Amino acid sequence: MPLINLVVVLVVIGIALYLINNYIPMASSIKTILNVVVVVFVCVWVLQAVGLSDQEIDALIESHAVA
């Protein structure tokens, strides 16, 4: 994926999350959960977009898992 497309998608997601947080009334706990879910999703998507495969991501998660 070209870098410009990656940046545009990240900006759009950021603006959407900003608008949701500021203009849609909801409990702060729900906003926190929404923010965490979106950030985790975007991080995994960016890692896959820059070339990390599912196996490498799974290995990274497993290596940092709390036993």
Buried (B, 14 or more C-beta within 10 A) or exposed (E): EEEEEBEEBBEEBEEEBEEBBEEEEEEEEEBEEBEEEBEEEBEBBBBBBEEBEEEEBEEEEEEEEEE
